[in-house]
Amino acid sequence: MIDWQDLHYFSVLTRTGSLSAAARALGVDHATIGRRVASLERALALRLVDRLPRRSPLTAEGKAIAELVEDMARLTQSIERRARGLSLSPVTTVRISAPPAVAARLIAPRVVEFHREHPDITLALAGATQNAALDRSEADLAVRMARPVEKDLLIRRIGAMRFGLYATREQAAQPPEALAFIAYDATLDHVAQQVWLRSILAGRPIIFQASDLFGQQEAARAGLGAAVLPCFMGDNDAMLVKLPVKELPPVRDLWLTAYPDIGRSPVMRTVMTFLADIIGRECPVRIP
């Protein structure tokens, strides 16, 4: 008989690529992963993994079994989502993933309003630069800045994030050619607002780079230069003013997504309505 737990450990190993990475993902030691995989190999009478010092590539037989195990993992996750949607009571925790600036500046300040109306629902908010894997139950609901491409998701466009170029009044008073800029680091050169910023430099320098908007905003507040910020951050900062630009910055759509099994729950629908309302107010799809 095959031990289902062995299949689960093997599934995580195939996804992560090494015993140590699988151990971190499961919160166990790497020896446990090795024992579980060896147990599965004995049950199947197959060698599934080549055990190398720093990685554990699958054998041809292992790849064939991994495809079937992945199907089982997806089915197990579907069962878990369906059960969560069916079992959610009025007293529950809802896990939300959102971009860091959206989480910190749009959602978190409004949670007090939600709590007053729904004291039995606890919101667990994660500001994440990477999309949460809903199919692996990393979150119940997710707000994303790109249209989700996963199959079978509920998808709703709930806002449009607009950007502006912001600096202190002292910086804004300089001749345009003397302006310096604050930007993302090179790993984020592909994002729309960074592409736009580089298009307007006209030889002017980027003198500071930060991997997040909060660092860029603080540098702009200190008078270092101009930064591209979401309007909900820049417009509400009394130390910054919006600079005039010839070419308008990009607009990024905001999408709310969940799996249908989760979205059917009255509790989840309540939270989804809350998120759509608060983001829609600050980042309307259409400007009145």
C-alpha angles and dihedrals in degrees: 000000000000116000108231090211090058089055090051093052091047090050091055091047092053090050097047100036101221141058093241094050091048090048091053091048093051098037095239135108120273092246089065090055090050092051092049094050091046089051090053091048090053092048092050096036088228135115105235103172138040105220108221126168098258105016142026110221117191122250119231088264090047092054091052092050091043091061091056093044090052089056089051091049092053091049091049091051090049089053091050092050092047091049092048091050092049097043101044108123128193086267106064148117121248118200116215127188120197139155109282097250092046091048096047102036105029109026107029096054090053097048090091089064091050093047092053091056098036109028092163094061118079117201117212106197124194120189101208132174090201122063112258112242102241090183088062093046095247087142139000096221131019135196110205137183094217128053107265115247100191116116123253097016125140105238129190129170104225104169150355119236110217124196137210139183110252136187140149119281089252092055091045090055092062122097108272092243090059094056120116126199144228118211148160117281119264094270088071098045088117097064115105098242092049091050088051093049093052089050092061100042094097091190095316115133134253101220101177134032128194130177094223138045094240092062091047092050093050091050090050091049089053090058098251097131145292124314134191106239136169108265091240087063101038099040092052095049110096091199094060136063129198114250122221115252132187096217117047117238119247126272120228119205118227118219130196114208142176140149115272093241089059095039093058092067114102089223092054092046089053091053093044090053090050092051094046092049099048095042092043090055095051097033106029117190089226125031110231 
